[in-house]
Amino acid sequence: MCMSTMIERKTLIDFCAIKEPSIAYLIGILEDARATTLQRVEGIATHELHWQFAEGWNTIGVLLAHIYCCAHVFRIEFIEQRKLTTEEDAKWIPGCELGKYVPQLITNEPIERYVTELEESKMQLFEKIKGLDKTAFYERREGYNPKTGYNLAWVLYHLAEDEVHHRGQISILRKLYNLRAGK
């Protein structure tokens, strides 16, 4: 995917696009979170993408990998309701957990690779979300909070919240990079 044109935000959520309006609403939120993330990194140089402020810090590329890895893991575990395969675990968990995995996540690959991964994870997630019925979306599940449990509505909100949080980190890293570069 070429990033030579500005990513456009969809500022109108189509509540009629999907049977359940609340699912359409959360898809709209996830779409906007992704569009603004892509806007934030549009045209970024590979060096800046993989620059670390200090040893052990996340890079912008690592944060982008975290975003798409979490989308895959959330889709598999919460929507498909299955355990990760050994291959999926090896592929997606380092990006979800970060920490000790940060060095292996700094790949020096260009932004286009990350954009492709972000788009693929979004398409697969949305395909599964659109297949949900109202009952599956709202039903209480055990976990997260022992008193209340959770539902998919919260899981998907949390996924959007996580992306927005990390986009803020991306913005800070870009500012620190420019400060160090004297820009």
N, C-alpha and C positions, 0 to 999 in steps of 0.2 A: 504494500500500500504506500503510495506516495503521499508525503505530507506537505506538498508544495502549496496547497490551498487551505485556507482557514477552516477548521472544523466548526461546523455550525451547530449551535444549541437548538434543540426543539423546545420552544417555549410554550407550546400548547399540548397539554396532556389529553389524549383522546380516550375518554372514559368509555366510549362505545366500541373501541377496537377489540376488547376482550369481554366475554360474558360478565365476569366479575369486576366491577369498577375499582375495587380496592387493589386488585392485582394489577390492573392497568395503571393505577396511581403509583404503585411501587416500581413498576417497570419504567414509568416516566422519570421517577427519581433516579433510578439506576442509570438510565440513558443520559440524563443531564450530568450526573456525577462523572460518567465516563467521558462525555464530550468536553467538559471543563478540564478534566485531567489531560486529555489529548491536547487541548489548547495550551496548557501550561508547558508542555514539552515540545511543542511544534518547533521544528528547525534546530533542535538542540544538537550540538556537536558531540561526537562519540566520546571525546576526551572529557567533556563536562558531564556526560551521562554516567561515566564510571569514576569520576573524581571523588575521593574521600576527603572530608574536612580533616579527619584525624583517624588514626588506626582504629579499626573496630566499628567505625561509623557506617551507617547505611549510605549507599550511593543512590542517585536518582534511578539508575537501572535496577538496583536491588529493590527499591520501593515499588517500581512498576512490576517487577516479577512477583512481588508479594501480592499485589492487587490481582493479577491474573491467576496466580496459584490459589489464592483464597476463593476466587469465583469457581474454579474447578472443584475444589474440595467441598465447598458449600453445596454445589449442585449434586455431587456424588453422595455425600453423607446425609444431607437434609432433604433433598427433593427425591433423589433416586432411592434413598434410604438403604444404602448398602455400604459395606466396608470398602476401603480402597484396596485395589489389587496390589501385589508387591511392586509391580512396575509403576502404578500410579503413586504409590507411597514414595518411592524413590524420586519420582519426577516432581511431585507437587509439595510434599511436606517441607523440604528445605526452604522453599520460597515462602511458605506460611509461617514457619518458626523463626526464620532469620538467625539471629544470634551467632552461634558457632558456624553456621552455614554461609555467612556473608562472604568470606573469601572465595568460595566456589561459585557464588552468584555474580561475582564481578567478572564478566565474560568479554568485555571490550567489543561487543557486537553493536551495530548501529541501531538507531532509534526505530528504523523500519521493522526490525525483528520484534521489538517490543510492541509496536502498534499491531502487527499481525497477531501476536499472542493475545493481546488485549481484546482485539476484535473476535478472535476465535472463541475465547472464553465467554465473552458476552453473548455471542450467537448461541452457543450450546446452552448457556444458562437460561436465556430467554425462551428458547425452544421448550425446555423443560417447564419453565414457569407457566407458559401459555397453555400447557397441557394439564395444569392443575384444575381441580374443581374447588368450589367454595368450601366444602367440608375439609379437604386436605389442607387448604390454606389457613383455616382458622382453628383446626383441632388442636387441643392441648396435648403436648408431648412432655415426657419426663426429661429433666435435665436443666442445666444452667441455674435455675433458681429452684431449690427444693420445695419451696412453698407454692410457687405459682406454675412452675414448668415453663414452657415456651411454645410458640407456634411459628409457622413459616413466615407469617407477616412480620414478626419480630426479627427472625433470622435475616430476611431480605433487607429490612431497614438497617440492621446491624452491618450488613455487607456494604450498603451505601455509605453509612456513617464511617466505616473503616477506610473506604476509599477517599472520602473527603478529608479525613484526618491526615492520611498519608500525602495527599495532594498539598496540604499545608506544609508538611515537612519538605516536600519537593520545592515549594516556593522558597523556603528558608535556605535550602541547599543552593539554589540558583543564586540567591543574594550573596551568600557566603563565597561562592565561586567567583562571582563578579568582583566582590570586595578584594579577594586574594589576587585576582588578575588585574586589579587597579582600574576596573571599568566603572 
